[in-house]
Amino acid sequence: MEKAKYLAREIQEESTERTETHMDGLKPAINNLLHTYLPDNITIGDSETIAMVINEMVWNPNDFVRVIKSDC
């Protein structure tokens, strides 16, 4: 979860557009999910950040859920 928070901060702080690798195929599904379930006070910019974090999680799940055995 810390990686997701860090990634969200990184996305929000970038002044240049982030490359949306593999985003095209998932974008409609992610947008539909966010539109359906996010509260009304979330801005479009916020939802774009969340969508990019979700996209990153889908394409690189091990970065978010795997714990290196030496860390245990």
Phi and psi in radians as a Rosetta constraint file:
Dihedral C 1 N 2 CA 2 C 2 CIRCULARHARMONIC -1.058 0.35
Dihedral N 2 CA 2 C 2 N 3 CIRCULARHARMONIC -0.672 0.35
Dihedral C 2 N 3 CA 3 C 3 CIRCULARHARMONIC -1.114 0.35
Dihedral N 3 CA 3 C 3 N 4 CIRCULARHARMONIC -0.689 0.35
Dihedral C 3 N 4 CA 4 C 4 CIRCULARHARMONIC -1.115 0.35
Dihedral N 4 CA 4 C 4 N 5 CIRCULARHARMONIC -0.723 0.35
Dihedral C 4 N 5 CA 5 C 5 CIRCULARHARMONIC -1.143 0.35
Dihedral N 5 CA 5 C 5 N 6 CIRCULARHARMONIC -0.737 0.35
Dihedral C 5 N 6 CA 6 C 6 CIRCULARHARMONIC -1.096 0.35
Dihedral N 6 CA 6 C 6 N 7 CIRCULARHARMONIC -0.773 0.35
Dihedral C 6 N 7 CA 7 C 7 CIRCULARHARMONIC -1.098 0.35
Dihedral N 7 CA 7 C 7 N 8 CIRCULARHARMONIC -0.719 0.35
Dihedral C 7 N 8 CA 8 C 8 CIRCULARHARMONIC -1.088 0.35
Dihedral N 8 CA 8 C 8 N 9 CIRCULARHARMONIC -0.762 0.35
Dihedral C 8 N 9 CA 9 C 9 CIRCULARHARMONIC -1.085 0.35
Dihedral N 9 CA 9 C 9 N 10 CIRCULARHARMONIC -0.749 0.35
Dihedral C 9 N 10 CA 10 C 10 CIRCULARHARMONIC -1.082 0.35
Dihedral N 10 CA 10 C 10 N 11 CIRCULARHARMONIC -0.761 0.35
Dihedral C 10 N 11 CA 11 C 11 CIRCULARHARMONIC -1.105 0.35
Dihedral N 11 CA 11 C 11 N 12 CIRCULARHARMONIC -0.764 0.35
Dihedral C 11 N 12 CA 12 C 12 CIRCULARHARMONIC -1.168 0.35
Dihedral N 12 CA 12 C 12 N 13 CIRCULARHARMONIC -0.559 0.35
Dihedral C 12 N 13 CA 13 C 13 CIRCULARHARMONIC -1.488 0.35
Dihedral N 13 CA 13 C 13 N 14 CIRCULARHARMONIC -0.308 0.35
Dihedral C 13 N 14 CA 14 C 14 CIRCULARHARMONIC -1.179 0.35
Dihedral N 14 CA 14 C 14 N 15 CIRCULARHARMONIC 2.354 0.35
Dihedral C 14 N 15 CA 15 C 15 CIRCULARHARMONIC -1.578 0.35
Dihedral N 15 CA 15 C 15 N 16 CIRCULARHARMONIC -0.371 0.35
Dihedral C 15 N 16 CA 16 C 16 CIRCULARHARMONIC -1.697 0.35
Dihedral N 16 CA 16 C 16 N 17 CIRCULARHARMONIC 2.794 0.35
Dihedral C 16 N 17 CA 17 C 17 CIRCULARHARMONIC -1.190 0.35
Dihedral N 17 CA 17 C 17 N 18 CIRCULARHARMONIC 2.395 0.35
Dihedral C 17 N 18 CA 18 C 18 CIRCULARHARMONIC -1.401 0.35
Dihedral N 18 CA 18 C 18 N 19 CIRCULARHARMONIC 2.441 0.35
Dihedral C 18 N 19 CA 19 C 19 CIRCULARHARMONIC -1.208 0.35
Dihedral N 19 CA 19 C 19 N 20 CIRCULARHARMONIC 2.245 0.35
Dihedral C 19 N 20 CA 20 C 20 CIRCULARHARMONIC -1.747 0.35
Dihedral N 20 CA 20 C 20 N 21 CIRCULARHARMONIC 1.191 0.35
Dihedral C 20 N 21 CA 21 C 21 CIRCULARHARMONIC -1.069 0.35
Dihedral N 21 CA 21 C 21 N 22 CIRCULARHARMONIC 2.254 0.35
Dihedral C 21 N 22 CA 22 C 22 CIRCULARHARMONIC 1.112 0.35
Dihedral N 22 CA 22 C 22 N 23 CIRCULARHARMONIC 0.144 0.35
Dihedral C 22 N 23 CA 23 C 23 CIRCULARHARMONIC -1.245 0.35
Dihedral N 23 CA 23 C 23 N 24 CIRCULARHARMONIC -0.524 0.35
Dihedral C 23 N 24 CA 24 C 24 CIRCULARHARMONIC -0.972 0.35
Dihedral N 24 CA 24 C 24 N 25 CIRCULARHARMONIC -0.811 0.35
Dihedral C 24 N 25 CA 25 C 25 CIRCULARHARMONIC -1.201 0.35
Dihedral N 25 CA 25 C 25 N 26 CIRCULARHARMONIC -0.599 0.35
Dihedral C 25 N 26 CA 26 C 26 CIRCULARHARMONIC -1.617 0.35
Dihedral N 26 CA 26 C 26 N 27 CIRCULARHARMONIC -0.316 0.35
Dihedral C 26 N 27 CA 27 C 27 CIRCULARHARMONIC -0.953 0.35
Dihedral N 27 CA 27 C 27 N 28 CIRCULARHARMONIC -0.822 0.35
Dihedral C 27 N 28 CA 28 C 28 CIRCULARHARMONIC -1.068 0.35
Dihedral N 28 CA 28 C 28 N 29 CIRCULARHARMONIC -0.707 0.35
Dihedral C 28 N 29 CA 29 C 29 CIRCULARHARMONIC -1.192 0.35
Dihedral N 29 CA 29 C 29 N 30 CIRCULARHARMONIC -0.761 0.35
Dihedral C 29 N 30 CA 30 C 30 CIRCULARHARMONIC -1.129 0.35
Dihedral N 30 CA 30 C 30 N 31 CIRCULARHARMONIC -0.783 0.35
Dihedral C 30 N 31 CA 31 C 31 CIRCULARHARMONIC -1.066 0.35
Dihedral N 31 CA 31 C 31 N 32 CIRCULARHARMONIC -0.718 0.35
Dihedral C 31 N 32 CA 32 C 32 CIRCULARHARMONIC -1.110 0.35
Dihedral N 32 CA 32 C 32 N 33 CIRCULARHARMONIC -0.762 0.35
Dihedral C 32 N 33 CA 33 C 33 CIRCULARHARMONIC -1.040 0.35
Dihedral N 33 CA 33 C 33 N 34 CIRCULARHARMONIC -0.843 0.35
Dihedral C 33 N 34 CA 34 C 34 CIRCULARHARMONIC -1.140 0.35
Dihedral N 34 CA 34 C 34 N 35 CIRCULARHARMONIC -0.746 0.35
Dihedral C 34 N 35 CA 35 C 35 CIRCULARHARMONIC -1.078 0.35
Dihedral N 35 CA 35 C 35 N 36 CIRCULARHARMONIC -0.635 0.35
Dihedral C 35 N 36 CA 36 C 36 CIRCULARHARMONIC -1.301 0.35
Dihedral N 36 CA 36 C 36 N 37 CIRCULARHARMONIC -0.682 0.35
Dihedral C 36 N 37 CA 37 C 37 CIRCULARHARMONIC -1.953 0.35
Dihedral N 37 CA 37 C 37 N 38 CIRCULARHARMONIC -0.301 0.35
Dihedral C 37 N 38 CA 38 C 38 CIRCULARHARMONIC -1.318 0.35
Dihedral N 38 CA 38 C 38 N 39 CIRCULARHARMONIC 2.563 0.35
Dihedral C 38 N 39 CA 39 C 39 CIRCULARHARMONIC -1.185 0.35
Dihedral N 39 CA 39 C 39 N 40 CIRCULARHARMONIC 2.807 0.35
Dihedral C 39 N 40 CA 40 C 40 CIRCULARHARMONIC -1.151 0.35
Dihedral N 40 CA 40 C 40 N 41 CIRCULARHARMONIC -0.358 0.35
Dihedral C 40 N 41 CA 41 C 41 CIRCULARHARMONIC -1.455 0.35
Dihedral N 41 CA 41 C 41 N 42 CIRCULARHARMONIC 0.030 0.35
Dihedral C 41 N 42 CA 42 C 42 CIRCULARHARMONIC -1.451 0.35
Dihedral N 42 CA 42 C 42 N 43 CIRCULARHARMONIC 2.221 0.35
Dihedral C 42 N 43 CA 43 C 43 CIRCULARHARMONIC -1.379 0.35
Dihedral N 43 CA 43 C 43 N 44 CIRCULARHARMONIC 2.940 0.35
Dihedral C 43 N 44 CA 44 C 44 CIRCULARHARMONIC -1.076 0.35
Dihedral N 44 CA 44 C 44 N 45 CIRCULARHARMONIC -0.720 0.35
Dihedral C 44 N 45 CA 45 C 45 CIRCULARHARMONIC -1.069 0.35
Dihedral N 45 CA 45 C 45 N 46 CIRCULARHARMONIC -0.733 0.35
Dihedral C 45 N 46 CA 46 C 46 CIRCULARHARMONIC -1.082 0.35
Dihedral N 46 CA 46 C 46 N 47 CIRCULARHARMONIC -0.768 0.35
Dihedral C 46 N 47 CA 47 C 47 CIRCULARHARMONIC -1.188 0.35
Dihedral N 47 CA 47 C 47 N 48 CIRCULARHARMONIC -0.556 0.35
Dihedral C 47 N 48 CA 48 C 48 CIRCULARHARMONIC -1.145 0.35
Dihedral N 48 CA 48 C 48 N 49 CIRCULARHARMONIC -0.694 0.35
Dihedral C 48 N 49 CA 49 C 49 CIRCULARHARMONIC -1.095 0.35
Dihedral N 49 CA 49 C 49 N 50 CIRCULARHARMONIC -0.820 0.35
Dihedral C 49 N 50 CA 50 C 50 CIRCULARHARMONIC -1.072 0.35
Dihedral N 50 CA 50 C 50 N 51 CIRCULARHARMONIC -0.722 0.35
Dihedral C 50 N 51 CA 51 C 51 CIRCULARHARMONIC -1.073 0.35
Dihedral N 51 CA 51 C 51 N 52 CIRCULARHARMONIC -0.715 0.35
Dihedral C 51 N 52 CA 52 C 52 CIRCULARHARMONIC -1.190 0.35
Dihedral N 52 CA 52 C 52 N 53 CIRCULARHARMONIC -0.632 0.35
Dihedral C 52 N 53 CA 53 C 53 CIRCULARHARMONIC -1.165 0.35
Dihedral N 53 CA 53 C 53 N 54 CIRCULARHARMONIC -0.764 0.35
Dihedral C 53 N 54 CA 54 C 54 CIRCULARHARMONIC -1.059 0.35
Dihedral N 54 CA 54 C 54 N 55 CIRCULARHARMONIC -0.774 0.35
Dihedral C 54 N 55 CA 55 C 55 CIRCULARHARMONIC -1.008 0.35
Dihedral N 55 CA 55 C 55 N 56 CIRCULARHARMONIC -0.802 0.35
Dihedral C 55 N 56 CA 56 C 56 CIRCULARHARMONIC -1.094 0.35
Dihedral N 56 CA 56 C 56 N 57 CIRCULARHARMONIC -0.681 0.35
Dihedral C 56 N 57 CA 57 C 57 CIRCULARHARMONIC -1.122 0.35
Dihedral N 57 CA 57 C 57 N 58 CIRCULARHARMONIC -0.687 0.35
Dihedral C 57 N 58 CA 58 C 58 CIRCULARHARMONIC -1.164 0.35
Dihedral N 58 CA 58 C 58 N 59 CIRCULARHARMONIC -0.759 0.35
Dihedral C 58 N 59 CA 59 C 59 CIRCULARHARMONIC -1.436 0.35
Dihedral N 59 CA 59 C 59 N 60 CIRCULARHARMONIC -0.363 0.35
Dihedral C 59 N 60 CA 60 C 60 CIRCULARHARMONIC -2.370 0.35
Dihedral N 60 CA 60 C 60 N 61 CIRCULARHARMONIC 1.042 0.35
Dihedral C 60 N 61 CA 61 C 61 CIRCULARHARMONIC -1.088 0.35
Dihedral N 61 CA 61 C 61 N 62 CIRCULARHARMONIC -0.567 0.35
Dihedral C 61 N 62 CA 62 C 62 CIRCULARHARMONIC -1.100 0.35
Dihedral N 62 CA 62 C 62 N 63 CIRCULARHARMONIC -0.486 0.35
Dihedral C 62 N 63 CA 63 C 63 CIRCULARHARMONIC -1.167 0.35
Dihedral N 63 CA 63 C 63 N 64 CIRCULARHARMONIC -0.349 0.35
Dihedral C 63 N 64 CA 64 C 64 CIRCULARHARMONIC -1.904 0.35
Dihedral N 64 CA 64 C 64 N 65 CIRCULARHARMONIC -0.454 0.35
Dihedral C 64 N 65 CA 65 C 65 CIRCULARHARMONIC -2.079 0.35
Dihedral N 65 CA 65 C 65 N 66 CIRCULARHARMONIC -0.309 0.35
Dihedral C 65 N 66 CA 66 C 66 CIRCULARHARMONIC -1.492 0.35
Dihedral N 66 CA 66 C 66 N 67 CIRCULARHARMONIC 2.417 0.35
Dihedral C 66 N 67 CA 67 C 67 CIRCULARHARMONIC -1.947 0.35
Dihedral N 67 CA 67 C 67 N 68 CIRCULARHARMONIC 2.260 0.35
Dihedral C 67 N 68 CA 68 C 68 CIRCULARHARMONIC -1.153 0.35
Dihedral N 68 CA 68 C 68 N 69 CIRCULARHARMONIC 2.312 0.35
Dihedral C 68 N 69 CA 69 C 69 CIRCULARHARMONIC -0.961 0.35
Dihedral N 69 CA 69 C 69 N 70 CIRCULARHARMONIC -0.560 0.35
Dihedral C 69 N 70 CA 70 C 70 CIRCULARHARMONIC -1.220 0.35
Dihedral N 70 CA 70 C 70 N 71 CIRCULARHARMONIC -0.305 0.35
Dihedral C 70 N 71 CA 71 C 71 CIRCULARHARMONIC -1.435 0.35
Dihedral N 71 CA 71 C 71 N 72 CIRCULARHARMONIC -0.238 0.35
